[in-house]
Amino acid sequence: MVLLITVIAIALIFDYINGFHDAANSIATIVTTKVLTPIQAVIWAAFFNFIAFYIARDIIGGFGVADTVSKTVITEYINLPVILSGVIAAIIWNLLTWWWGIPSSSSHTLIGGFAGAAIMAAGFQAIKGSVVLKIASFIFLAPLIGMIFSVIITTAILHLSKRKNPHKMRTVFNRLQLLSSALFSIGHGLNDAQKVMGIIGAALIVAHNQGIGHFPIFYDGQLHVPEWVAFSCHAAIALGTMSGGWRIVKTMGTRITRVTPIEGVAAETAGAMTLYLMEALKIPVSTTHTISGAIMGVGAVKRLTAVRWGVTINILWAWILTIPVSALLAMLIYKLISLLGINNYIN
């Protein structure tokens, strides 16, 4: 039981790190356009991260993304060492990319770590290739969808605003950025908190099957977890968001392209629409990839040279490397656990 609690605690620590790593996704534009101060912005985003729990529970009526994540690895090959190794690997990669100021995907590092540890434990037969490939494909599809939405929204806004007073329009869009940021923060909470829910759900299933306590968790075609798991995951990501991620805020808000309030509204709205679409499809995507693609889209509407493509290519490489690097880290950690004999103790 102690080791199960340790796994859950480390997963929630990852969730917290995910919050401050990905805080930039929903606050970069409102901070760089000076609509809110950094402190105001993180409190605003954190509040709506947490509200996502009630929206998923009471309005959507389920946590479909958590179910998808839990099915990355075939149930019979999941054990606590696999989960522990995967989450530790994800934490390491998240902290490294945060330190370097690279807006990488917390989602994909968690999936990569989980899958990599399972492969080391039981070979490639342990993972559901179709699920992993579907998730991996959205490394490219999520930013592309976000970019397309943002181009459409930006073009429409610019057309409607063409004959309006610029000062008045700036004031209006300053206020609208509060709404668009809130919408994106809800999407962030809906998608990202559920990924950790899926991992904790998998840990509880293992514990239940091994007789380590009895938990109200079951499948009826979809994963159902105790309410305290969902609540804890949303609370952890909200607390992490309140801690901020200032290194990545700079990259997202200024280094990809300079963003005005009008463009901030377009990017955040496009990002939110993409996340809500993915929630409906139960696909775990990267909020980082989504908003990055949306920001590129608004920059490209101005002119293609407004996007700093050199920075963008570096970010793209980080996206591509996230799953394999996280998987490799998890493999090494799982091997270390086995060599130290912790593997037998955990099981």
Secondary structure by P-SEA (a helix, b strand, c coil): caaaaaaaaaaaaaaaaaaaaacccccaaaaaaccccaaaaaaaaaaaaaaaaaaacccccccaaaaaaaaccccccccaaaaaaaaaaaaaaaaaaaaacccccaaaaaaaaaaaaaaaaccccccaaaaaaaaaaaccaaaaaaaaaaaaaaaaaaaaaccccaaaaaaaaaaaaaaaaaaaaaaaaacaaaaaaaaaaaaaaaaaaaccccccccccccccccaaaaaaaaaaaaaaaaaccaaaaaaaccccccccaaaaaaaaaaaaaaaaaaaaacccccaaaaaaaaaaaaaaaacccccaaaaaaaaaaaaaaaaaaaaaaaaaaaaaaaaaccccccc
